[in-house]
Protein backbone atom coordinates (compact mmCIF):
# COMPACT_ATOMS: atom_id res chain seq x y z
CA UNK A 1 0.00 0.00 0.00
CA UNK A 2 2.80 2.40 0.82
CA UNK A 3 4.53 1.55 -2.45
CA UNK A 4 1.35 2.27 -4.42
CA UNK A 5 0.86 5.50 -2.46
CA UNK A 6 4.35 6.56 -3.49
CA UNK A 7 3.51 5.71 -7.10
CA UNK A 8 0.35 7.84 -6.98
CA UNK A 9 2.28 10.74 -5.45
CA UNK A 10 4.82 10.68 -8.27
CA UNK A 11 2.00 10.50 -10.83
CA UNK A 12 0.38 13.55 -9.24
CA UNK A 13 3.67 15.44 -9.48
CA UNK A 14 3.92 14.49 -13.17
CA UNK A 15 0.38 15.78 -13.83
CA UNK A 16 1.05 19.02 -11.98
CA UNK A 17 4.32 19.63 -13.81
CA UNK A 18 2.67 18.78 -17.13
CA UNK A 19 -0.17 21.23 -16.49
CA UNK A 20 2.31 23.90 -15.39
CA UNK A 21 4.42 23.44 -18.51
CA UNK A 22 1.32 23.60 -20.71
CA UNK A 23 0.20 26.85 -19.07
CA UNK A 24 3.69 28.33 -19.46
CA UNK A 25 3.65 27.30 -23.12
CA UNK A 26 0.27 28.97 -23.65
CA UNK A 27 1.45 32.10 -21.83
CA UNK A 28 4.58 32.19 -23.98
CA UNK A 29 2.71 32.09 -27.28
CA UNK A 30 -0.31 34.11 -26.16
CA UNK A 31 1.14 37.34 -24.69
CA UNK A 32 -1.02 40.07 -23.26
CA UNK A 33 -2.16 42.60 -25.83
CA UNK A 34 -2.00 46.24 -24.87
CA UNK A 35 -4.30 47.59 -27.56
CA UNK A 36 -6.92 46.49 -30.02
CA UNK A 37 -4.51 47.10 -32.91
CA UNK A 38 -2.48 44.10 -31.80
CA UNK A 39 -5.45 41.75 -31.71
CA UNK A 40 -5.26 39.02 -34.35
CA UNK A 41 -7.37 39.57 -37.43
CA UNK A 42 -6.37 36.69 -39.65
CA UNK A 43 -8.47 33.55 -39.33
CA UNK A 44 -5.34 31.43 -39.04
CA UNK A 45 -4.12 33.58 -36.12
CA UNK A 46 -7.55 33.61 -34.49
CA UNK A 47 -7.70 29.83 -34.83
CA UNK A 48 -4.25 29.52 -33.27
CA UNK A 49 -5.30 31.67 -30.30
CA UNK A 50 -8.45 29.57 -29.93
CA UNK A 51 -6.29 26.45 -29.91
CA UNK A 52 -4.14 28.04 -27.20
CA UNK A 53 -7.28 28.75 -25.15
CA UNK A 54 -8.42 25.16 -25.56
CA UNK A 55 -4.94 23.96 -24.59
CA UNK A 56 -5.13 26.15 -21.49
CA UNK A 57 -8.45 24.50 -20.60
CA UNK A 58 -6.82 21.11 -21.24
CA UNK A 59 -4.07 22.04 -18.78
CA UNK A 60 -6.77 22.90 -16.27
CA UNK A 61 -8.23 19.42 -16.67
CA UNK A 62 -4.81 17.90 -15.99
CA UNK A 63 -4.78 19.91 -12.77
CA UNK A 64 -8.24 18.54 -11.97
CA UNK A 65 -6.90 15.00 -12.49
CA UNK A 66 -3.99 15.70 -10.14
CA UNK A 67 -6.30 17.20 -7.53
CA UNK A 68 -8.77 14.31 -7.76
CA UNK A 69 -5.99 11.77 -7.42
CA UNK A 70 -4.58 13.65 -4.47
CA UNK A 71 -7.84 13.74 -2.52
CA UNK A 72 -9.52 10.52 -3.60
CA UNK A 73 -6.55 8.18 -3.99
CA UNK A 74 -3.40 9.42 -2.32
CA UNK A 75 -5.11 11.00 0.68
CA UNK A 76 -7.30 7.95 1.20
CA UNK A 77 -4.29 5.64 0.93
CA UNK A 78 -2.32 7.56 3.53
CA UNK A 79 -5.25 7.69 5.96
CA UNK A 80 -6.10 4.01 5.56
CA UNK A 81 -2.43 3.03 5.81
CA UNK A 82 -2.21 4.80 9.16
CA UNK A 83 -5.33 3.01 10.41
CA UNK A 84 -3.98 -0.35 9.26
CA UNK A 85 -0.70 0.20 11.05
CA UNK A 86 -2.54 0.95 14.29
CA UNK A 87 -4.79 -2.10 13.95
CA UNK A 88 -1.92 -4.39 13.03
CA UNK A 89 0.08 -3.18 16.01
CA UNK A 90 -2.87 -3.94 18.29
CA UNK A 91 -3.25 -7.51 16.95
CA UNK A 92 0.45 -8.19 17.31
CA UNK A 93 0.36 -6.96 20.89
CA UNK A 94 -2.52 -9.35 21.61
CA UNK A 95 -0.48 -12.21 20.13
CA UNK A 96 2.53 -11.30 22.22
CA UNK A 97 0.38 -11.13 25.37
CA UNK A 98 -1.07 -14.59 24.65
CA UNK A 99 2.40 -15.98 24.09
CA UNK A 100 3.66 -14.40 27.32
CA UNK A 101 0.76 -15.88 29.28
CA UNK A 102 1.46 -19.34 27.83
CA UNK A 103 5.14 -19.00 28.73
CA UNK A 104 4.16 -18.03 32.28
CA UNK A 105 1.95 -21.13 32.57
CA UNK A 106 4.79 -23.28 31.29
CA UNK A 107 7.18 -21.80 33.86
CA UNK A 108 4.75 -22.48 36.69
CA UNK A 109 4.27 -26.04 35.49
CA UNK A 110 8.04 -26.48 35.12
CA UNK A 111 8.70 -25.10 38.61
CA UNK A 112 6.14 -27.45 40.15
CA UNK A 113 7.65 -30.31 38.21
CA UNK A 114 11.15 -29.54 39.44
CA UNK A 115 9.91 -29.13 43.00
CA UNK A 116 8.08 -32.45 42.81
CA UNK A 117 11.20 -34.08 41.45
CA UNK A 118 13.31 -32.64 44.26
CA UNK A 119 10.86 -33.74 46.96
CA UNK A 120 10.77 -37.23 45.49
CA UNK A 121 14.56 -37.50 45.72
CA UNK A 122 14.46 -36.25 49.30
CA UNK A 123 11.75 -38.83 50.12
CA UNK A 124 13.92 -41.59 48.59
CA UNK A 125 16.87 -40.52 50.72
CA UNK A 126 14.71 -40.48 53.83
CA UNK A 127 13.48 -44.01 53.00
CA UNK A 128 17.00 -45.31 52.47
CA UNK A 129 18.12 -43.75 55.78
CA UNK A 130 15.21 -45.30 57.61
CA UNK A 131 15.84 -48.75 56.15
CA UNK A 132 19.52 -48.56 57.02
CA UNK A 133 18.81 -47.60 60.64
CA UNK A 134 16.06 -50.17 60.88
CA UNK A 135 18.41 -52.94 59.81
CA UNK A 136 21.24 -51.69 62.01
CA UNK A 137 21.23 -53.57 65.33
CA UNK A 138 23.33 -50.95 66.92
CA UNK A 139 20.84 -48.14 66.12
CA UNK A 140 18.75 -46.96 68.94
CA UNK A 141 15.01 -47.02 68.85
CA UNK A 142 14.91 -43.22 68.99
CA UNK A 143 17.08 -42.91 65.90
CA UNK A 144 14.87 -45.37 64.07
CA UNK A 145 11.74 -43.52 65.12
CA UNK A 146 13.21 -40.18 64.03
CA UNK A 147 14.18 -41.58 60.64
CA UNK A 148 10.67 -42.93 60.26
CA UNK A 149 9.14 -39.55 60.99
CA UNK A 150 11.48 -37.92 58.50
CA UNK A 151 10.44 -40.47 55.88
CA UNK A 152 6.77 -39.78 56.52
CA UNK A 153 7.35 -36.00 56.22
CA UNK A 154 9.22 -36.29 52.95
CA UNK A 155 6.68 -38.68 51.56
CA UNK A 156 3.88 -36.26 52.48
CA UNK A 157 5.69 -33.33 50.87
CA UNK A 158 6.36 -35.37 47.76
CA UNK A 159 2.67 -36.18 47.49
CA UNK A 160 1.72 -32.51 47.84
CA UNK A 161 4.23 -31.47 45.16
CA UNK A 162 2.95 -34.27 42.98
CA UNK A 163 -0.57 -32.90 43.25
CA UNK A 164 0.73 -29.37 42.58
CA UNK A 165 2.67 -30.54 39.55
CA UNK A 166 -0.34 -32.43 38.20
CA UNK A 167 -2.53 -29.32 38.61
CA UNK A 168 0.02 -27.06 36.92
CA UNK A 169 0.49 -29.57 34.14
CA UNK A 170 -3.22 -29.80 33.58
CA UNK A 171 -3.52 -26.00 33.59
CA UNK A 172 -0.62 -25.60 31.16
CA UNK A 173 -2.01 -28.17 28.78
CA UNK A 174 -5.35 -26.40 28.86
CA UNK A 175 -3.80 -22.98 28.25
CA UNK A 176 -1.60 -24.40 25.53
CA UNK A 177 -4.60 -25.91 23.79
CA UNK A 178 -6.49 -22.64 24.15
CA UNK A 179 -3.49 -20.70 22.89
CA UNK A 180 -2.97 -22.74 19.74
CA UNK A 181 -6.56 -23.55 18.93
CA UNK A 182 -8.44 -20.41 20.00
CA UNK A 183 -6.34 -17.33 20.80
CA UNK A 184 -3.72 -17.50 18.07
CA UNK A 185 -6.20 -18.53 15.32
CA UNK A 186 -8.41 -15.61 16.34
CA UNK A 187 -5.50 -13.21 16.06
CA UNK A 188 -4.53 -14.63 12.68
CA UNK A 189 -8.12 -14.34 11.55
CA UNK A 190 -8.19 -10.69 12.52
CA UNK A 191 -4.91 -10.09 10.70
CA UNK A 192 -6.31 -11.88 7.65
CA UNK A 193 -9.46 -9.78 7.68
CA UNK A 194 -7.35 -6.66 8.02
CA UNK A 195 -5.24 -7.68 5.04
CA UNK A 196 -8.32 -8.47 2.96
CA UNK A 197 -9.70 -5.04 3.75
CA UNK A 198 -6.36 -3.57 2.67
CA UNK A 199 -6.61 -5.48 -0.60
CA UNK A 200 -10.17 -4.25 -1.13
CA UNK A 201 -9.04 -0.68 -0.42
CA UNK A 202 -6.24 -1.05 -2.95
CA UNK A 203 -8.79 -2.23 -5.50
CA UNK A 204 -10.97 0.80 -4.77
CA UNK A 205 -7.98 3.10 -5.12
CA UNK A 206 -7.07 1.48 -8.45
CA UNK A 207 -10.61 2.16 -9.63
CA UNK A 208 -10.52 5.70 -8.25
CA UNK A 209 -7.22 6.28 -10.03
CA UNK A 210 -8.85 5.37 -13.35
CA UNK A 211 -12.08 7.26 -12.56
CA UNK A 212 -10.10 10.44 -11.91
CA UNK A 213 -8.86 10.24 -15.47
CA UNK A 214 -12.16 9.10 -16.95
CA UNK A 215 -14.17 11.96 -15.43
CA UNK A 216 -12.29 14.60 -17.39
CA UNK A 217 -12.34 12.72 -20.70
CA UNK A 218 -15.62 14.41 -21.85
CA UNK A 219 -14.21 17.87 -21.14
CA UNK A 220 -10.90 16.98 -22.77
CA UNK A 221 -12.85 15.72 -25.78
CA UNK A 222 -14.61 19.09 -25.95
CA UNK A 223 -11.23 20.82 -25.85
CA UNK A 224 -10.02 18.68 -28.74
CA UNK A 225 -13.25 19.32 -30.63
CA UNK A 226 -12.71 23.03 -30.07
CA UNK A 227 -9.24 22.69 -31.61
CA UNK A 228 -10.73 20.91 -34.61
CA UNK A 229 -13.40 23.61 -35.01
CA UNK A 230 -10.69 26.26 -34.78
CA UNK A 231 -8.79 24.47 -37.54
CA UNK A 232 -11.94 24.36 -39.69
CA UNK A 233 -12.54 28.07 -39.16
CA UNK A 234 -9.40 29.02 -41.07
CA UNK A 235 -10.42 30.86 -44.25
CA UNK A 236 -7.54 31.42 -46.63
CA UNK A 237 -9.57 33.74 -48.88
CA UNK A 238 -10.51 36.00 -46.00
CA UNK A 239 -6.89 36.15 -44.82
CA UNK A 240 -5.77 37.01 -48.32
CA UNK A 241 -8.35 39.79 -48.49
CA UNK A 242 -7.12 41.18 -45.17
CA UNK A 243 -3.56 41.25 -46.51
CA UNK A 244 -4.79 42.99 -49.67
CA UNK A 245 -6.74 45.58 -47.67
CA UNK A 246 -3.77 46.15 -45.36
CA UNK A 247 -1.17 46.66 -48.10
CA UNK A 248 -3.29 48.13 -50.91
CA UNK A 249 -1.39 51.24 -51.95
CA UNK A 250 -3.86 52.97 -54.25
CA UNK A 251 -1.19 53.73 -56.88
CA UNK A 252 -2.09 53.42 -60.53
CA UNK A 253 -0.18 50.75 -62.50
CA UNK A 254 2.57 52.12 -64.80
CA UNK A 255 1.55 53.00 -68.31
CA UNK A 256 2.93 51.88 -71.66
CA UNK A 257 6.42 52.88 -72.74
CA UNK A 258 6.46 55.52 -75.52
CA UNK A 259 8.05 55.04 -78.90
CA UNK A 260 11.08 57.26 -79.25
CA UNK A 261 11.89 57.89 -82.89
CA UNK A 262 15.65 58.20 -83.24
CA UNK A 263 15.40 58.17 -87.09
CA UNK A 264 13.90 61.64 -87.41
CA UNK A 265 17.31 63.26 -87.97
CA UNK A 266 18.09 60.69 -90.68
CA UNK A 267 14.86 61.41 -92.56
CA UNK A 268 15.37 65.14 -92.13
CA UNK A 269 18.81 64.88 -93.73
CA UNK A 270 17.55 62.89 -96.70
CA UNK A 271 14.55 65.09 -97.39
CA UNK A 272 14.36 68.60 -96.12
CA UNK A 273 10.70 68.75 -97.11
CA UNK A 274 9.73 66.12 -94.57
CA UNK A 275 7.64 67.58 -91.84
CA UNK A 276 8.17 66.11 -88.40
CA UNK A 277 7.73 67.25 -84.90
CA UNK A 278 11.02 68.23 -83.34
CA UNK A 279 12.12 65.98 -80.54
CA UNK A 280 11.32 67.51 -77.20
CA UNK A 281 14.19 67.39 -74.80
CA UNK A 282 11.76 67.37 -71.92
CA UNK A 283 10.45 64.01 -73.05
CA UNK A 284 13.80 62.32 -72.49
CA UNK A 285 13.82 60.51 -69.23
CA UNK A 286 16.86 59.65 -67.27
CA UNK A 287 16.26 56.29 -65.70
CA UNK A 288 18.80 57.13 -63.03
CA UNK A 289 16.50 59.81 -61.64
CA UNK A 290 13.40 57.63 -61.59
CA UNK A 291 14.08 53.99 -61.09
CA UNK A 292 17.33 54.54 -59.26
CA UNK A 293 15.68 56.20 -56.30
CA UNK A 294 13.87 53.08 -55.18
CA UNK A 295 17.16 51.11 -55.11
CA UNK A 296 15.31 47.84 -55.50
CA UNK A 297 13.40 48.21 -52.23
CA UNK A 298 9.92 48.41 -53.77
CA UNK A 299 9.83 44.89 -55.13
CA UNK A 300 8.62 42.09 -52.87
CA UNK A 301 10.40 39.34 -54.80
CA UNK A 302 13.94 40.59 -54.42
CA UNK A 303 15.58 43.40 -56.35
CA UNK A 304 13.32 44.65 -59.09
CA UNK A 305 14.89 44.37 -62.55
CA UNK A 306 15.66 47.69 -64.23
CA UNK A 307 13.55 48.41 -67.31
CA UNK A 308 15.06 50.14 -70.28
CA UNK A 309 12.94 53.21 -69.56
CA UNK A 310 10.97 54.24 -66.48
CA UNK A 311 7.27 53.48 -65.91
CA UNK A 312 4.90 56.11 -67.23
CA UNK A 313 1.45 57.18 -66.21
CA UNK A 314 -0.85 58.10 -69.13
CA UNK A 315 -2.19 61.36 -67.83
CA UNK A 316 -2.30 63.39 -71.09
CA UNK A 317 -2.06 62.44 -74.74
CA UNK A 318 0.06 64.01 -77.52
CA UNK A 319 0.58 63.02 -81.12
CA UNK A 320 3.68 63.04 -83.26
CA UNK A 321 4.03 62.42 -86.95
CA UNK A 322 6.52 60.17 -88.69
CA UNK A 323 8.07 60.74 -92.08
CA UNK A 324 5.43 58.56 -93.73
CA UNK A 325 2.67 60.71 -92.28
CA UNK A 326 1.38 58.28 -89.64
CA UNK A 327 0.78 59.37 -86.10
CA UNK A 328 1.55 57.62 -82.82
CA UNK A 329 0.64 58.46 -79.24
CA UNK A 330 3.16 59.88 -76.82
CA UNK A 331 2.30 59.98 -73.12
CA UNK A 332 3.45 62.61 -70.71
CA UNK A 333 5.38 61.30 -67.75
CA UNK A 334 4.26 61.35 -64.16
CA UNK A 335 6.49 58.96 -62.23
CA UNK A 336 5.05 57.35 -59.14
CA UNK A 337 8.36 56.39 -57.59
CA UNK A 338 8.52 59.58 -55.54
CA UNK A 339 5.53 58.41 -53.52
CA UNK A 340 6.86 54.92 -53.01
CA UNK A 341 10.49 55.71 -52.30
CA UNK A 342 9.87 55.72 -48.54
CA UNK A 343 8.00 52.43 -48.49
CA UNK A 344 10.08 49.60 -47.17
CA UNK A 345 9.11 46.13 -48.18
CA UNK A 346 9.81 43.67 -45.39
CA UNK A 347 8.62 40.44 -43.97
CA UNK A 348 5.22 41.00 -42.35
CA UNK A 349 4.79 39.70 -38.86
CA UNK A 350 1.83 37.50 -38.12
CA UNK A 351 -0.76 37.88 -36.57
CA UNK A 352 -0.92 41.58 -37.52
CA UNK A 353 0.61 43.90 -40.13
CA UNK A 354 0.91 47.03 -38.07
CA UNK A 355 2.94 49.16 -40.39
CA UNK A 356 4.41 49.33 -43.85
CA UNK A 357 7.40 51.34 -42.75
CA UNK A 358 9.57 50.28 -39.84
CA UNK A 359 12.52 52.54 -40.36
CA UNK A 360 11.38 55.40 -38.13
CA UNK A 361 8.44 57.09 -36.42
CA UNK A 362 5.21 57.57 -38.37
CA UNK A 363 4.54 61.08 -39.67
CA UNK A 364 1.67 63.10 -38.24
CA UNK A 365 -0.16 63.31 -41.59
CA UNK A 366 0.80 59.74 -42.61
CA UNK A 367 2.50 61.12 -45.72
CA UNK A 368 4.93 58.21 -45.59
CA UNK A 369 2.11 55.80 -46.49
CA UNK A 370 0.61 55.05 -49.91
CA UNK A 371 -2.62 56.90 -50.78
CA UNK A 372 -5.02 54.12 -49.88
CA UNK A 373 -3.32 53.34 -46.55
CA UNK A 374 -3.01 57.03 -45.78
CA UNK A 375 -6.70 57.56 -46.40
CA UNK A 376 -7.57 54.67 -44.07
CA UNK A 377 -5.31 55.97 -41.31
CA UNK A 378 -6.72 59.47 -41.61
CA UNK A 379 -10.26 58.10 -41.59
CA UNK A 380 -9.49 56.15 -38.41
CA UNK A 381 -8.14 59.31 -36.79
CA UNK A 382 -11.20 61.27 -37.88
CA UNK A 383 -13.47 58.60 -36.41
CA UNK A 384 -11.58 58.74 -33.11
CA UNK A 385 -11.83 62.54 -33.05
CA UNK A 386 -15.55 62.33 -33.80
CA UNK A 387 -16.01 59.95 -30.88
CA UNK A 388 -14.12 62.30 -28.60
CA UNK A 389 -16.19 65.21 -29.90
CA UNK A 390 -19.37 63.29 -29.15
CA UNK A 391 -18.18 62.65 -25.60
CA UNK A 392 -17.42 66.33 -25.12
CA UNK A 393 -20.81 67.22 -26.57
CA UNK A 394 -22.57 64.86 -24.17
CA UNK A 395 -20.58 66.32 -21.30
CA UNK A 396 -21.52 69.83 -22.37
CA UNK A 397 -25.21 68.89 -22.49
CA UNK A 398 -24.96 67.32 -19.05
CA UNK A 399 -23.29 70.42 -17.64
CA UNK A 400 -25.94 72.67 -19.16
CA UNK A 401 -28.71 70.55 -17.64
CA UNK A 402 -26.96 70.56 -14.27
CA UNK A 403 -26.56 74.36 -14.48
CA UNK A 404 -30.27 74.73 -15.19
CA UNK A 405 -31.06 72.56 -12.18
CA UNK A 406 -28.77 74.66 -9.98
CA UNK A 407 -30.38 77.87 -11.24
CA UNK A 408 -33.85 76.55 -10.44
CA UNK A 409 -32.77 75.04 -7.11
CA UNK A 410 -29.92 77.15 -5.65
CA UNK A 411 -29.79 74.96 -2.54
CA UNK A 412 -28.43 72.07 -4.68
CA UNK A 413 -25.36 73.98 -5.88
CA UNK A 414 -23.82 77.13 -7.29
CA UNK A 415 -24.40 77.50 -11.09
CA UNK A 416 -21.26 79.63 -11.45
CA UNK A 417 -19.11 76.72 -10.21
CA UNK A 418 -19.89 74.87 -13.45
CA UNK A 419 -18.79 77.71 -15.70
CA UNK A 420 -15.04 76.83 -15.76
CA UNK A 421 -15.76 73.22 -16.62
CA UNK A 422 -18.27 74.29 -19.26
CA UNK A 423 -15.74 76.70 -20.80
CA UNK A 424 -13.10 73.98 -20.83
CA UNK A 425 -15.52 71.60 -22.54
CA UNK A 426 -16.39 74.20 -25.19
CA UNK A 427 -12.68 74.80 -25.79
CA UNK A 428 -12.10 71.08 -26.20
CA UNK A 429 -14.96 70.89 -28.68
CA UNK A 430 -13.51 73.72 -30.77
CA UNK A 431 -10.10 72.10 -30.69
CA UNK A 432 -11.55 68.76 -31.81
CA UNK A 433 -13.50 70.40 -34.63
CA UNK A 434 -10.32 72.07 -35.85
CA UNK A 435 -8.51 68.74 -35.73
CA UNK A 436 -11.31 67.06 -37.66
CA UNK A 437 -11.30 69.87 -40.22
CA UNK A 438 -7.52 69.62 -40.60
CA UNK A 439 -7.54 65.85 -41.07
CA UNK A 440 -10.46 65.97 -43.51
CA UNK A 441 -8.60 68.49 -45.64
CA UNK A 442 -5.48 66.31 -45.56
CA UNK A 443 -7.48 63.23 -46.44
CA UNK A 444 -9.14 64.91 -49.41
CA UNK A 445 -12.27 63.83 -51.29
CA UNK A 446 -12.74 60.32 -52.65
CA UNK A 447 -10.88 59.59 -55.85
CA UNK A 448 -12.87 59.89 -59.00
CA UNK A 449 -11.82 57.57 -61.76
CA UNK A 450 -11.76 59.48 -65.04
CA UNK A 451 -13.28 57.81 -68.07
CA UNK A 452 -10.63 58.13 -70.76
CA UNK A 453 -12.29 55.70 -73.09
CA UNK A 454 -13.71 57.35 -76.18
CA UNK A 455 -16.66 54.98 -76.04
CA UNK A 456 -17.55 56.24 -72.57
CA UNK A 457 -17.12 59.84 -73.70
CA UNK A 458 -19.40 59.28 -76.67
CA UNK A 459 -22.24 58.04 -74.48
CA UNK A 460 -21.54 60.27 -71.48
CA UNK A 461 -24.66 61.95 -70.19
CA UNK A 462 -24.22 65.73 -70.15
CA UNK A 463 -27.29 66.27 -67.94
CA UNK A 464 -26.39 67.22 -64.36
CA UNK A 465 -27.23 64.88 -61.50
CA UNK A 466 -30.59 65.60 -59.86
CA UNK A 467 -30.62 67.20 -56.42
CA UNK A 468 -31.75 64.85 -53.64
CA UNK A 469 -31.80 67.47 -50.92
CA UNK A 470 -30.11 70.58 -49.64
CA UNK A 471 -27.67 71.46 -46.89
CA UNK A 472 -26.50 74.41 -44.87
CA UNK A 473 -22.82 75.01 -44.10
CA UNK A 474 -22.22 75.00 -40.35
CA UNK A 475 -18.52 75.83 -40.69
CA UNK A 476 -16.52 77.41 -43.49
CA UNK A 477 -14.48 75.14 -45.75
CA UNK A 478 -11.56 76.31 -47.93
CA UNK A 479 -11.67 73.49 -50.48
CA UNK A 480 -8.02 73.73 -51.60
CA UNK A 481 -7.81 70.10 -52.76
CA UNK A 482 -8.88 69.08 -56.22
CA UNK A 483 -12.48 67.87 -56.36
CA UNK A 484 -13.58 69.79 -53.24
CA UNK A 485 -16.03 72.67 -53.13
CA UNK A 486 -15.32 75.73 -51.01
CA UNK A 487 -18.18 77.08 -48.94
CA UNK A 488 -18.90 79.80 -46.44
CA UNK A 489 -20.64 79.46 -43.11
CA UNK A 490 -24.41 79.59 -43.60
CA UNK A 491 -24.23 78.96 -47.37
CA UNK A 492 -27.03 76.82 -48.88
CA UNK A 493 -26.02 74.04 -51.31
CA UNK A 494 -27.81 71.31 -53.19
CA UNK A 495 -27.05 67.67 -52.30
CA UNK A 496 -26.53 65.48 -55.38
CA UNK A 497 -24.81 62.48 -53.76
CA UNK A 498 -24.98 61.21 -50.17
CA UNK A 499 -22.05 60.31 -47.95
CA UNK A 500 -20.86 56.80 -48.87
CA UNK A 501 -19.16 56.27 -45.52
CA UNK A 502 -15.93 58.12 -46.30
CA UNK A 503 -16.96 61.41 -44.63
CA UNK A 504 -17.64 63.40 -47.88
CA UNK A 505 -20.87 64.56 -49.47
CA UNK A 506 -21.19 65.72 -53.06
CA UNK A 507 -22.86 69.14 -53.38
CA UNK A 508 -23.61 71.78 -56.02
CA UNK A 509 -24.08 75.53 -55.97
CA UNK A 510 -26.85 77.34 -57.78
CA UNK A 511 -24.37 78.36 -60.49
CA UNK A 512 -23.73 74.67 -61.25
CA UNK A 513 -20.32 74.35 -59.60
CA UNK A 514 -19.97 70.90 -58.01
CA UNK A 515 -17.57 69.27 -55.57
CA UNK A 516 -17.16 67.36 -52.30
CA UNK A 517 -17.61 68.93 -48.87
CA UNK A 518 -17.03 67.39 -45.41
CA UNK A 519 -20.21 65.80 -44.11
CA UNK A 520 -19.49 66.95 -40.56
CA UNK A 521 -19.42 70.60 -41.74
CA UNK A 522 -22.98 70.68 -43.08
CA UNK A 523 -26.54 70.18 -41.89
CA UNK A 524 -28.16 67.88 -44.47
CA UNK A 525 -31.87 67.77 -45.29
CA UNK A 526 -32.83 65.07 -47.84
CA UNK A 527 -35.96 65.29 -49.97
CA UNK A 528 -38.48 62.48 -49.75
CA UNK A 529 -38.94 60.13 -52.75
CA UNK A 530 -35.73 61.38 -54.33
CA UNK A 531 -33.16 59.20 -56.01
CA UNK A 532 -29.52 60.05 -55.50
CA UNK A 533 -26.66 59.74 -57.89
CA UNK A 534 -25.14 56.36 -58.49
CA UNK A 535 -21.47 56.01 -57.78
CA UNK A 536 -19.62 53.75 -60.24
CA UNK A 537 -16.49 52.05 -58.99
Secondary structure, 3 states (H helix, E strand, C coil): CHHHHHHHHHHHHHHHHHHHHHHHHHHHHCCCCCCHHHCCCCHHHHHHHHHHHHHHHHHHHHHHHHHHHHHHHHHHHHHHHHHHHHHHHHHHHHHHHHHHHHHHHHHHHHHHHHHHHHHHHHHHHHHHHHHHHHHCCCCCHHHHHHHHHHHHHHHHHHHHHHHHHHHHHHHHHHHHHHHHHHHHHHHHHHHHHHHHHHHHHHHHHHHHHHHHHHHCHHHHHHHHHHHHHHHHCCCHHHHHHHHHHHHCCCCCCCECCCCCCCCHHHHHHHCCCCCCCCCCHHHCCCHHHHHHHCCCCCCCCCCCCCCCCCCECCCCEEEEECCCCCEEEEECCCCCHHHHCCCCCCCCCCCCCCCCCCCCCCCCCCCCCCHHHHHHHHHHHHHHHHHHHHHHHHHHHHHHHHHHHHHHCHHHCCHHHHHHHHHHHHHHHHHHHHHHHHHHHHHCCCCCCCCCCHHHHHCCCCCCCCCCEEEEECCCECCCCCCECCECCCCEEEEEECCCCCCEEEEECCCCCEEEEEHHHEEEEECCCCCCCCCCC
